[in-house]
Every structure is written in C-alpha cells, then in structure tokens.
Amino acid sequence: ILGLLNVFSGGTMKNFSVVAMGVAPYITASIIFQLLAMVIPALEAIQKATAINPKSLNLKNNLGRVYLAMGNKQKAKEVFSLVLSFNPQDQFANQGLAEANK
C-alpha cells in the first residue's frame, strides 16, 4: 500500500518525515511553553524584589532583561528608561534599551 501511495505522490513518500507532517509548529510551541514556565516565576520574583527595594537599579535592569526575554519590548523600554533617568551612564540599561529598540 505504501509503495502505491509513493507512486501516486510522485516519490515523496520515500522522503517522508515527522516535519513533513506539520508537527514542527507543535514542537516549537512546546519549547516556548517550557521556557515561559521558567521565565514567568522569575518575573514574579523580580517584581516582588523591586517592590521591596524600589531604588535598586540592578533589580530594575534584571526586570528589563526578563521583559526582553519575554518579548515585551515596550515594558523593557520603560524599565530601562527609568534606570537611565537615575543613572544615564548605566551600561546595562543602555545596552538593554538598545536591544529593546531593535
């Protein structure tokens, strides 16, 4: 039966793979969800730490990095801009803002 199907498909069944079935988007989505499961608790922890110590520029830089990792460039820009309003020479905030503006 597979030989006959191979003939009708023009020989493509011989080169059949899981990716050809369209499973790749589901695998990619699975990887993204695994990464988000790690990032979201980190975001919550940094937000709580920032609330406890709102003057910490290091925590704000870390929060900006988490927003960048999540793809939320607008929030990252806000956080990095806030850090730069306190310290315009902050290397990490300048670098993070440059990445957010890409």
SULZIFEN-V777268 format. One record per residue. N is the residue number from 1. RES is the residue in three letters. PSI is psi as a letter, one per 40 degrees, with the letter a starting at -180 (none if undefined). NEAR is the number of other C-alpha atoms within 12 Angstrom. D_LAST is the distance of its C-alpha to the last C-alpha in whole Angstrom. Layout:
n: [N;N]
res: [RES;RES]
psi: [PSI;PSI]
near: [NEAR;NEAR]
d_last: [D_LAST;D_LAST]
//
This chain:
n: [1;2;3;4;5;6;7;8;9;10;11;12;13;14;15;16;17;18;19;20;21;22;23;24;25;26;27;28;29;30;31;32;33;34;35;36;37;38;39;40;41;42;43;44;45;46;47;48;49;50;51;52;53;54;55;56;57;58;59;60;61;62;63;64;65;66;67;68;69;70;71;72;73;74;75;76;77;78;79;80;81;82;83;84;85;86;87;88;89;90;91;92;93;94;95;96;97;98;99;100;101;102]
res: [ILE;LEU;GLY;LEU;LEU;ASN;VAL;PHE;SER;GLY;GLY;THR;MET;LYS;ASN;PHE;SER;VAL;VAL;ALA;MET;GLY;VAL;ALA;PRO;TYR;ILE;THR;ALA;SER;ILE;ILE;PHE;GLN;LEU;LEU;ALA;MET;VAL;ILE;PRO;ALA;LEU;GLU;ALA;ILE;GLN;LYS;ALA;THR;ALA;ILE;ASN;PRO;LYS;SER;LEU;ASN;LEU;LYS;ASN;ASN;LEU;GLY;ARG;VAL;TYR;LEU;ALA;MET;GLY;ASN;LYS;GLN;LYS;ALA;LYS;GLU;VAL;PHE;SER;LEU;VAL;LEU;SER;PHE;ASN;PRO;GLN;ASP;GLN;PHE;ALA;ASN;GLN;GLY;LEU;ALA;GLU;ALA;ASN;LYS]
psi: [d;d;d;d;d;d;d;d;e;f;e;d;d;d;f;h;i;d;d;d;e;f;e;d;d;d;d;d;d;d;d;d;d;d;d;d;d;d;d;d;d;d;d;d;d;d;d;d;d;d;d;d;g;e;e;h;d;d;d;d;d;d;d;d;d;d;d;d;d;e;e;g;d;d;d;d;d;d;d;d;d;d;d;d;d;d;g;e;e;h;d;d;d;d;d;d;d;d;d;d;e;none]
near: [8;13;13;13;14;15;13;13;14;13;14;16;19;16;13;16;12;13;13;13;13;12;13;14;14;14;15;14;13;14;14;18;15;13;17;19;15;17;23;20;16;23;28;18;19;27;24;16;20;22;15;13;14;19;16;21;28;26;29;38;37;29;41;41;35;33;32;30;24;25;20;20;25;21;25;34;31;25;36;40;30;28;32;25;15;17;19;17;14;21;17;26;34;26;24;34;30;19;22;27;19;13]
d_last: [53;49;51;52;48;47;49;48;44;44;44;41;42;43;39;39;36;34;31;33;34;31;31;27;25;28;27;23;24;26;24;21;24;25;22;22;25;24;21;23;26;24;22;25;27;24;24;28;28;26;29;31;30;27;27;26;23;22;23;20;18;19;18;15;14;16;14;11;14;15;12;12;9;11;14;12;11;15;16;14;15;19;19;18;21;23;22;20;20;19;17;16;14;13;11;10;9;7;5;6;4;0]
//
